Amino acid sequence: MSIKNYKLNQIDKTQARKKIGEILRLSKEGPIFSKHALSELANDGLTTTDAVNVLKSCNARILRDGEFENGSFRYRLETAYILLVISFNQAGTKIIVITAWDKRTRG
């Protein structure tokens, strides 16, 4: 039996949303933030707490299946105000926040 590689194998948007919830429930550690994500959050006056709240929000949605870019599948998770681009580590046990923005200021 092969182990799923969440970086290289796409899951549909519903599975990705469920995976986020599962990781948040089971992991004692928070998400990993790329340097780019930290910079973009700061540029828009947002914090890592804002991003974590999006990940935890029952109102956050993934509107389309993931896209493969720079070596991993990425998923856009969004609320009415904030959009995060996230990926999963290979084992599917960690969330990596790649970038983020405030939709009220950048659309």
N, CA, C and O atoms as CSV, one atom per row, in Angstrom:
chain,resi,resn,atom,element,x,y,z
A,1,MET,N,N,0.826,-1.166,0.000
A,1,MET,CA,C,0.000,0.000,0.000
A,1,MET,C,C,0.886,1.251,0.000
A,1,MET,O,O,1.810,1.369,0.804
A,2,SER,N,N,0.593,2.168,-0.901
A,2,SER,CA,C,1.417,3.364,-0.977
A,2,SER,C,C,0.850,4.467,-0.083
A,2,SER,O,O,-0.355,4.538,0.159
A,3,ILE,N,N,1.729,5.305,0.388
A,3,ILE,CA,C,1.347,6.429,1.226
A,3,ILE,C,C,1.116,7.633,0.326
A,3,ILE,O,O,1.908,7.890,-0.581
A,4,LYS,N,N,0.047,8.368,0.566
A,4,LYS,CA,C,-0.280,9.541,-0.245
A,4,LYS,C,C,0.730,10.655,-0.002
A,4,LYS,O,O,1.084,10.952,1.139
A,5,ASN,N,N,1.182,11.259,-1.081
A,5,ASN,CA,C,2.074,12.405,-1.014
A,5,ASN,C,C,1.229,13.646,-1.292
A,5,ASN,O,O,0.842,13.899,-2.432
A,6,TYR,N,N,0.948,14.410,-0.252
A,6,TYR,CA,C,0.051,15.560,-0.370
A,6,TYR,C,C,0.675,16.741,-1.109
A,6,TYR,O,O,-0.046,17.638,-1.546
A,7,LYS,N,N,1.983,16.760,-1.254
A,7,LYS,CA,C,2.618,17.818,-2.041
A,7,LYS,C,C,2.436,17.563,-3.532
A,7,LYS,O,O,2.180,18.490,-4.300
A,8,LEU,N,N,2.568,16.307,-3.934
A,8,LEU,CA,C,2.599,15.978,-5.354
A,8,LEU,C,C,1.297,15.423,-5.906
A,8,LEU,O,O,1.131,15.345,-7.123
A,9,ASN,N,N,0.375,15.037,-5.041
A,9,ASN,CA,C,-0.895,14.473,-5.487
A,9,ASN,C,C,-2.035,15.396,-5.096
A,9,ASN,O,O,-2.199,15.748,-3.928
A,10,GLN,N,N,-2.807,15.775,-6.079
A,10,GLN,CA,C,-3.915,16.681,-5.842
A,10,GLN,C,C,-5.051,15.972,-5.122
A,10,GLN,O,O,-5.340,14.805,-5.387
A,11,ILE,N,N,-5.684,16.687,-4.215
A,11,ILE,CA,C,-6.938,16.232,-3.632
A,11,ILE,C,C,-7.980,17.270,-4.011
A,11,ILE,O,O,-7.640,18.426,-4.261
A,12,ASP,N,N,-9.241,16.874,-4.058
A,12,ASP,CA,C,-10.246,17.859,-4.474
A,12,ASP,C,C,-10.499,18.867,-3.360
A,12,ASP,O,O,-10.057,18.675,-2.228
A,13,LYS,N,N,-11.200,19.922,-3.681
A,13,LYS,CA,C,-11.386,21.034,-2.753
A,13,LYS,C,C,-12.087,20.621,-1.463
A,13,LYS,O,O,-11.786,21.159,-0.397
A,14,THR,N,N,-13.015,19.674,-1.548
A,14,THR,CA,C,-13.711,19.211,-0.341
A,14,THR,C,C,-12.758,18.434,0.554
A,14,THR,O,O,-12.759,18.622,1.771
A,15,GLN,N,N,-11.947,17.566,-0.034
A,15,GLN,CA,C,-10.953,16.814,0.741
A,15,GLN,C,C,-9.924,17.758,1.357
A,15,GLN,O,O,-9.503,17.559,2.497
A,16,ALA,N,N,-9.519,18.782,0.610
A,16,ALA,CA,C,-8.531,19.738,1.120
A,16,ALA,C,C,-9.089,20.480,2.331
A,16,ALA,O,O,-8.374,20.683,3.312
A,17,ARG,N,N,-10.352,20.886,2.274
A,17,ARG,CA,C,-10.956,21.599,3.407
A,17,ARG,C,C,-11.043,20.678,4.622
A,17,ARG,O,O,-10.780,21.107,5.746
A,18,LYS,N,N,-11.408,19.430,4.404
A,18,LYS,CA,C,-11.463,18.457,5.504
A,18,LYS,C,C,-10.070,18.208,6.080
A,18,LYS,O,O,-9.915,18.059,7.292
A,19,LYS,N,N,-9.065,18.163,5.218
A,19,LYS,CA,C,-7.690,17.939,5.646
A,19,LYS,C,C,-7.218,19.075,6.541
A,19,LYS,O,O,-6.530,18.829,7.532
A,20,ILE,N,N,-7.570,20.304,6.217
A,20,ILE,CA,C,-7.206,21.448,7.054
A,20,ILE,C,C,-7.782,21.264,8.457
A,20,ILE,O,O,-7.070,21.425,9.448
A,21,GLY,N,N,-9.057,20.931,8.543
A,21,GLY,CA,C,-9.692,20.718,9.841
A,21,GLY,C,C,-9.049,19.592,10.622
A,21,GLY,O,O,-8.849,19.700,11.832
A,22,GLU,N,N,-8.724,18.510,9.930
A,22,GLU,CA,C,-8.083,17.363,10.572
A,22,GLU,C,C,-6.720,17.747,11.155
A,22,GLU,O,O,-6.404,17.405,12.295
A,23,ILE,N,N,-5.927,18.455,10.369
A,23,ILE,CA,C,-4.599,18.867,10.831
A,23,ILE,C,C,-4.725,19.802,12.036
A,23,ILE,O,O,-3.982,19.666,13.008
A,24,LEU,N,N,-5.653,20.737,11.975
A,24,LEU,CA,C,-5.831,21.666,13.098
A,24,LEU,C,C,-6.259,20.937,14.370
A,24,LEU,O,O,-5.850,21.318,15.466
A,25,ARG,N,N,-7.069,19.904,14.235
A,25,ARG,CA,C,-7.511,19.125,15.403
A,25,ARG,C,C,-6.397,18.267,15.982
A,25,ARG,O,O,-6.287,18.136,17.201
A,26,LEU,N,N,-5.575,17.686,15.129
A,26,LEU,CA,C,-4.594,16.703,15.578
A,26,LEU,C,C,-3.215,17.266,15.896
A,26,LEU,O,O,-2.468,16.668,16.670
A,27,SER,N,N,-2.874,18.394,15.317
A,27,SER,CA,C,-1.532,18.942,15.491
A,27,SER,C,C,-1.487,19.893,16.679
A,27,SER,O,O,-2.377,20.722,16.866
A,28,LYS,N,N,-0.446,19.760,17.466
A,28,LYS,CA,C,-0.236,20.684,18.580
A,28,LYS,C,C,0.464,21.952,18.104
A,28,LYS,O,O,0.440,22.979,18.783
A,29,GLU,N,N,1.077,21.870,16.949
A,29,GLU,CA,C,1.771,23.007,16.361
A,29,GLU,C,C,0.836,23.716,15.380
A,29,GLU,O,O,-0.073,23.105,14.818
A,30,GLY,N,N,1.071,24.989,15.190
A,30,GLY,CA,C,0.282,25.735,14.224
A,30,GLY,C,C,0.823,25.541,12.826
A,30,GLY,O,O,1.724,24.734,12.601
A,31,PRO,N,N,0.271,26.281,11.896
A,31,PRO,CA,C,0.746,26.190,10.516
A,31,PRO,C,C,2.156,26.764,10.378
A,31,PRO,O,O,2.640,27.497,11.242
A,32,ILE,N,N,2.783,26.415,9.287
A,32,ILE,CA,C,4.097,26.958,8.935
A,32,ILE,C,C,3.838,28.141,8.001
A,32,ILE,O,O,3.046,28.035,7.064
A,33,PHE,N,N,4.502,29.261,8.257
A,33,PHE,CA,C,4.348,30.444,7.417
A,33,PHE,C,C,5.627,30.671,6.624
A,33,PHE,O,O,6.716,30.744,7.193
A,34,SER,N,N,5.488,30.782,5.308
A,34,SER,CA,C,6.645,31.121,4.482
A,34,SER,C,C,7.044,32.567,4.771
A,34,SER,O,O,6.246,33.345,5.292
A,35,LYS,N,N,8.271,32.917,4.433
A,35,LYS,CA,C,8.709,34.311,4.589
A,35,LYS,C,C,7.834,35.236,3.752
A,35,LYS,O,O,7.503,36.347,4.165
A,36,HIS,N,N,7.468,34.757,2.573
A,36,HIS,CA,C,6.605,35.547,1.696
A,36,HIS,C,C,5.251,35.800,2.360
A,36,HIS,O,O,4.742,36.920,2.324
A,37,ALA,N,N,4.672,34.773,2.960
A,37,ALA,CA,C,3.376,34.931,3.625
A,37,ALA,C,C,3.465,35.937,4.762
A,37,ALA,O,O,2.588,36.788,4.912
A,38,LEU,N,N,4.517,35.845,5.558
A,38,LEU,CA,C,4.687,36.788,6.668
A,38,LEU,C,C,4.795,38.221,6.156
A,38,LEU,O,O,4.226,39.144,6.739
A,39,SER,N,N,5.525,38.396,5.070
A,39,SER,CA,C,5.690,39.718,4.472
A,39,SER,C,C,4.354,40.247,3.937
A,39,SER,O,O,4.000,41.404,4.161
A,40,GLU,N,N,3.632,39.399,3.239
A,40,GLU,CA,C,2.356,39.819,2.652
A,40,GLU,C,C,1.307,40.103,3.731
A,40,GLU,O,O,0.517,41.038,3.599
A,41,LEU,N,N,1.297,39.305,4.790
A,41,LEU,CA,C,0.386,39.589,5.905
A,41,LEU,C,C,0.682,40.975,6.470
A,41,LEU,O,O,-0.225,41.783,6.666
A,42,ALA,N,N,1.949,41.236,6.728
A,42,ALA,CA,C,2.347,42.529,7.290
A,42,ALA,C,C,1.999,43.677,6.342
A,42,ALA,O,O,1.540,44.731,6.782
A,43,ASN,N,N,2.220,43.470,5.039
A,43,ASN,CA,C,1.908,44.508,4.051
A,43,ASN,C,C,0.436,44.916,4.080
A,43,ASN,O,O,0.093,46.064,3.800
A,44,ASP,N,N,-0.427,43.955,4.424
A,44,ASP,CA,C,-1.866,44.221,4.446
A,44,ASP,C,C,-2.396,44.479,5.852
A,44,ASP,O,O,-3.608,44.520,6.063
A,45,GLY,N,N,-1.491,44.653,6.813
A,45,GLY,CA,C,-1.914,44.928,8.182
A,45,GLY,C,C,-2.554,43.739,8.871
A,45,GLY,O,O,-3.347,43.904,9.798
A,46,LEU,N,N,-2.211,42.539,8.419
A,46,LEU,CA,C,-2.741,41.308,9.001
A,46,LEU,C,C,-1.663,40.610,9.822
A,46,LEU,O,O,-0.478,40.916,9.686
A,47,THR,N,N,-2.070,39.681,10.665
A,47,THR,CA,C,-1.148,38.935,11.512
A,47,THR,C,C,-1.303,37.445,11.265
A,47,THR,O,O,-2.222,37.008,10.572
A,48,THR,N,N,-0.395,36.676,11.838
A,48,THR,CA,C,-0.520,35.220,11.740
A,48,THR,C,C,-1.787,34.749,12.455
A,48,THR,O,O,-2.377,33.740,12.069
A,49,THR,N,N,-2.201,35.466,13.481
A,49,THR,CA,C,-3.456,35.120,14.174
A,49,THR,C,C,-4.637,35.258,13.225
A,49,THR,O,O,-5.543,34.424,13.233
A,50,ASP,N,N,-4.631,36.312,12.406
A,50,ASP,CA,C,-5.691,36.465,11.402
A,50,ASP,C,C,-5.715,35.260,10.463
A,50,ASP,O,O,-6.781,34.736,10.143
A,51,ALA,N,N,-4.540,34.828,10.028
A,51,ALA,CA,C,-4.447,33.685,9.117
A,51,ALA,C,C,-4.942,32.407,9.782
A,51,ALA,O,O,-5.673,31.631,9.167
A,52,VAL,N,N,-4.550,32.185,11.032
A,52,VAL,CA,C,-5.005,30.993,11.757
A,52,VAL,C,C,-6.526,31.032,11.912
A,52,VAL,O,O,-7.192,30.003,11.800
A,53,ASN,N,N,-7.066,32.212,12.168
A,53,ASN,CA,C,-8.520,32.331,12.285
A,53,ASN,C,C,-9.217,31.975,10.978
A,53,ASN,O,O,-10.301,31.393,11.002
A,54,VAL,N,N,-8.620,32.309,9.845
A,54,VAL,CA,C,-9.179,31.899,8.553
A,54,VAL,C,C,-9.148,30.376,8.441
A,54,VAL,O,O,-10.133,29.760,8.034
A,55,LEU,N,N,-8.018,29.773,8.801
A,55,LEU,CA,C,-7.915,28.313,8.734
A,55,LEU,C,C,-8.985,27.639,9.588
A,55,LEU,O,O,-9.525,26.603,9.201
A,56,LYS,N,N,-9.292,28.218,10.744
A,56,LYS,CA,C,-10.252,27.634,11.682
A,56,LYS,C,C,-11.702,27.993,11.359
A,56,LYS,O,O,-12.621,27.347,11.863
A,57,SER,N,N,-11.917,28.995,10.543
A,57,SER,CA,C,-13.260,29.510,10.306
A,57,SER,C,C,-14.154,28.520,9.568
A,57,SER,O,O,-13.765,27.932,8.558
A,58,CYS,N,N,-15.348,28.355,10.094
A,58,CYS,CA,C,-16.318,27.500,9.392
A,58,CYS,C,C,-16.850,28.195,8.137
A,58,CYS,O,O,-17.485,27.559,7.296
A,59,ASN,N,N,-16.595,29.484,8.013
A,59,ASN,CA,C,-17.021,30.240,6.827
A,59,ASN,C,C,-15.975,30.253,5.716
A,59,ASN,O,O,-16.260,30.716,4.611
A,60,ALA,N,N,-14.776,29.756,5.988
A,60,ALA,CA,C,-13.716,29.737,4.975
A,60,ALA,C,C,-14.007,28.638,3.957
A,60,ALA,O,O,-14.409,27.531,4.316
A,61,ARG,N,N,-13.801,28.955,2.710
A,61,ARG,CA,C,-14.100,28.021,1.619
A,61,ARG,C,C,-12.921,27.899,0.656
A,61,ARG,O,O,-12.148,28.835,0.452
A,62,ILE,N,N,-12.820,26.719,0.079
A,62,ILE,CA,C,-11.929,26.497,-1.060
A,62,ILE,C,C,-12.857,26.370,-2.256
A,62,ILE,O,O,-13.642,25.425,-2.341
A,63,LEU,N,N,-12.770,27.315,-3.177
A,63,LEU,CA,C,-13.738,27.395,-4.262
A,63,LEU,C,C,-13.386,26.562,-5.485
A,63,LEU,O,O,-14.244,26.291,-6.325
A,64,ARG,N,N,-12.116,26.153,-5.588
A,64,ARG,CA,C,-11.736,25.299,-6.725
A,64,ARG,C,C,-10.610,24.358,-6.302
A,64,ARG,O,O,-9.924,24.583,-5.305
A,65,ASP,N,N,-10.448,23.313,-7.082
A,65,ASP,CA,C,-9.414,22.328,-6.777
A,65,ASP,C,C,-8.035,22.965,-6.850
A,65,ASP,O,O,-7.851,24.018,-7.461
A,66,GLY,N,N,-7.069,22.308,-6.214
A,66,GLY,CA,C,-5.710,22.832,-6.129
A,66,GLY,C,C,-5.022,22.962,-7.475
A,66,GLY,O,O,-5.384,22.319,-8.460
A,67,GLU,N,N,-4.015,23.821,-7.472
A,67,GLU,CA,C,-3.194,24.046,-8.667
A,67,GLU,C,C,-1.757,23.689,-8.331
A,67,GLU,O,O,-1.268,24.013,-7.249
A,68,PHE,N,N,-1.079,23.021,-9.260
A,68,PHE,CA,C,0.305,22.636,-9.039
A,68,PHE,C,C,1.222,23.779,-9.441
A,68,PHE,O,O,1.193,24.242,-10.581
A,69,GLU,N,N,2.040,24.233,-8.487
A,69,GLU,CA,C,2.971,25.324,-8.751
A,69,GLU,C,C,4.177,25.190,-7.830
A,69,GLU,O,O,4.035,24.911,-6.640
A,70,ASN,N,N,5.348,25.389,-8.386
A,70,ASN,CA,C,6.604,25.359,-7.624
A,70,ASN,C,C,6.754,24.109,-6.752
A,70,ASN,O,O,7.214,24.190,-5.613
A,71,GLY,N,N,6.369,22.973,-7.288
A,71,GLY,CA,C,6.637,21.700,-6.613
A,71,GLY,C,C,5.583,21.200,-5.650
A,71,GLY,O,O,5.800,20.192,-4.977
A,72,SER,N,N,4.430,21.884,-5.562
A,72,SER,CA,C,3.372,21.367,-4.679
A,72,SER,C,C,2.004,21.858,-5.135
A,72,SER,O,O,1.882,22.882,-5.807
A,73,PHE,N,N,0.983,21.104,-4.752
A,73,PHE,CA,C,-0.377,21.552,-5.008
A,73,PHE,C,C,-0.737,22.603,-3.985
A,73,PHE,O,O,-0.454,22.462,-2.795
A,74,ARG,N,N,-1.372,23.671,-4.470
A,74,ARG,CA,C,-1.742,24.806,-3.622
A,74,ARG,C,C,-3.243,25.008,-3.700
A,74,ARG,O,O,-3.873,24.793,-4.736
A,75,TYR,N,N,-3.792,25.426,-2.574
A,75,TYR,CA,C,-5.231,25.605,-2.457
A,75,TYR,C,C,-5.510,27.002,-1.926
A,75,TYR,O,O,-4.827,27.477,-1.019
A,76,ARG,N,N,-6.521,27.660,-2.496
A,76,ARG,CA,C,-6.916,29.004,-2.059
A,76,ARG,C,C,-8.064,28.874,-1.072
A,76,ARG,O,O,-9.159,28.439,-1.429
A,77,LEU,N,N,-7.805,29.250,0.161
A,77,LEU,CA,C,-8.809,29.216,1.221
A,77,LEU,C,C,-9.200,30.652,1.513
A,77,LEU,O,O,-8.345,31.492,1.798
A,78,GLU,N,N,-10.504,30.933,1.442
A,78,GLU,CA,C,-10.880,32.327,1.602
A,78,GLU,C,C,-12.153,32.523,2.403
A,78,GLU,O,O,-13.066,31.697,2.402
A,79,THR,N,N,-12.168,33.663,3.088
A,79,THR,CA,C,-13.367,34.175,3.735
A,79,THR,C,C,-13.802,35.393,2.914
A,79,THR,O,O,-13.263,35.646,1.837
A,80,ALA,N,N,-14.760,36.128,3.419
A,80,ALA,CA,C,-15.201,37.327,2.713
A,80,ALA,C,C,-14.095,38.377,2.637
A,80,ALA,O,O,-14.090,39.211,1.732
A,81,TYR,N,N,-13.149,38.336,3.597
A,81,TYR,CA,C,-12.155,39.403,3.695
A,81,TYR,C,C,-10.709,38.995,3.439
A,81,TYR,O,O,-9.906,39.818,3.000
A,82,ILE,N,N,-10.370,37.754,3.704
A,82,ILE,CA,C,-8.965,37.324,3.630
A,82,ILE,C,C,-8.850,36.073,2.769
A,82,ILE,O,O,-9.692,35.178,2.840
A,83,LEU,N,N,-7.805,36.023,1.959
A,83,LEU,CA,C,-7.511,34.843,1.150
A,83,LEU,C,C,-6.125,34.327,1.522
A,83,LEU,O,O,-5.163,35.092,1.590
A,84,LEU,N,N,-6.036,33.027,1.761
A,84,LEU,CA,C,-4.762,32.354,2.017
A,84,LEU,C,C,-4.499,31.374,0.894
A,84,LEU,O,O,-5.421,30.718,0.408
A,85,VAL,N,N,-3.254,31.271,0.480
A,85,VAL,CA,C,-2.839,30.193,-0.412
A,85,VAL,C,C,-2.027,29.252,0.464
A,85,VAL,O,O,-1.023,29.639,1.061
A,86,ILE,N,N,-2.488,27.998,0.527
A,86,ILE,CA,C,-1.840,27.025,1.414
A,86,ILE,C,C,-1.455,25.774,0.635
A,86,ILE,O,O,-1.959,25.515,-0.458
A,87,SER,N,N,-0.555,25.014,1.226
A,87,SER,CA,C,-0.237,23.682,0.724
A,87,SER,C,C,-0.067,22.788,1.948
A,87,SER,O,O,-0.123,23.249,3.088
A,88,PHE,N,N,0.137,21.527,1.691
A,88,PHE,CA,C,0.367,20.555,2.758
A,88,PHE,C,C,1.765,19.993,2.626
A,88,PHE,O,O,2.323,19.955,1.530
A,89,ASN,N,N,2.336,19.556,3.740
A,89,ASN,CA,C,3.617,18.862,3.641
A,89,ASN,C,C,3.368,17.487,3.011
A,89,ASN,O,O,2.221,17.080,2.824
A,90,GLN,N,N,4.428,16.796,2.694
A,90,GLN,CA,C,4.328,15.520,1.986
A,90,GLN,C,C,3.416,14.523,2.697
A,90,GLN,O,O,2.625,13.839,2.048
A,91,ALA,N,N,3.518,14.434,4.019
A,91,ALA,CA,C,2.732,13.466,4.786
A,91,ALA,C,C,1.302,13.930,5.049
A,91,ALA,O,O,0.473,13.148,5.516
A,92,GLY,N,N,1.010,15.191,4.754
A,92,GLY,CA,C,-0.331,15.705,5.009
A,92,GLY,C,C,-0.590,15.960,6.481
A,92,GLY,O,O,-1.727,15.862,6.944
A,93,THR,N,N,0.467,16.288,7.219
A,93,THR,CA,C,0.338,16.516,8.658
A,93,THR,C,C,0.556,17.974,9.045
A,93,THR,O,O,0.369,18.338,10.207
A,94,LYS,N,N,0.946,18.808,8.095
A,94,LYS,CA,C,1.202,20.222,8.359
A,94,LYS,C,C,0.609,21.067,7.240
A,94,LYS,O,O,0.533,20.651,6.084
A,95,ILE,N,N,0.194,22.264,7.625
A,95,ILE,CA,C,-0.304,23.255,6.676
A,95,ILE,C,C,0.795,24.290,6.484
A,95,ILE,O,O,1.372,24.783,7.453
A,96,ILE,N,N,1.076,24.613,5.242
A,96,ILE,CA,C,2.051,25.653,4.935
A,96,ILE,C,C,1.294,26.817,4.305
A,96,ILE,O,O,0.650,26.658,3.268
A,97,VAL,N,N,1.373,27.979,4.930
A,97,VAL,CA,C,0.753,29.184,4.372
A,97,VAL,C,C,1.792,29.822,3.459
A,97,VAL,O,O,2.850,30.259,3.911
A,98,ILE,N,N,1.476,29.868,2.176
A,98,ILE,CA,C,2.420,30.341,1.171
A,98,ILE,C,C,2.303,31.847,0.971
A,98,ILE,O,O,3.312,32.547,0.877
A,99,THR,N,N,1.086,32.337,0.908
A,99,THR,CA,C,0.858,33.775,0.797
A,99,THR,C,C,-0.530,34.083,1.313
A,99,THR,O,O,-1.333,33.181,1.551
A,100,ALA,N,N,-0.802,35.356,1.484
A,100,ALA,CA,C,-2.093,35.797,2.001
A,100,ALA,C,C,-2.325,37.233,1.576
A,100,ALA,O,O,-1.384,37.980,1.310
A,101,TRP,N,N,-3.594,37.606,1.517
A,101,TRP,CA,C,-3.895,39.014,1.307
A,101,TRP,C,C,-5.292,39.348,1.799
A,101,TRP,O,O,-6.172,38.497,1.929
A,102,ASP,N,N,-5.442,40.638,2.065
A,102,ASP,CA,C,-6.710,41.199,2.484
A,102,ASP,C,C,-7.483,41.556,1.225
A,102,ASP,O,O,-7.076,42.452,0.484
A,103,LYS,N,N,-8.573,40.882,0.975
A,103,LYS,CA,C,-9.346,41.091,-0.243
A,103,LYS,C,C,-9.991,42.474,-0.295
A,103,LYS,O,O,-10.342,42.956,-1.372
A,104,ARG,N,N,-10.146,43.104,0.851
A,104,ARG,CA,C,-10.751,44.453,0.880
A,104,ARG,C,C,-9.811,45.489,0.293
A,104,ARG,O,O,-10.257,46.525,-0.200
A,105,THR,N,N,-8.494,45.215,0.342
A,105,THR,CA,C,-7.541,46.195,-0.177
A,105,THR,C,C,-6.957,45.821,-1.526
A,105,THR,O,O,-6.513,46.689,-2.277
A,106,ARG,N,N,-6.954,44.519,-1.839
A,106,ARG,CA,C,-6.329,44.088,-3.104
A,106,ARG,C,C,-7.273,43.357,-4.034
A,106,ARG,O,O,-6.925,43.111,-5.189
A,107,GLY,N,N,-8.445,43.008,-3.568
A,107,GLY,CA,C,-9.413,42.332,-4.418
A,107,GLY,C,C,-9.129,40.911,-4.728
A,107,GLY,O,O,-9.900,40.269,-5.441
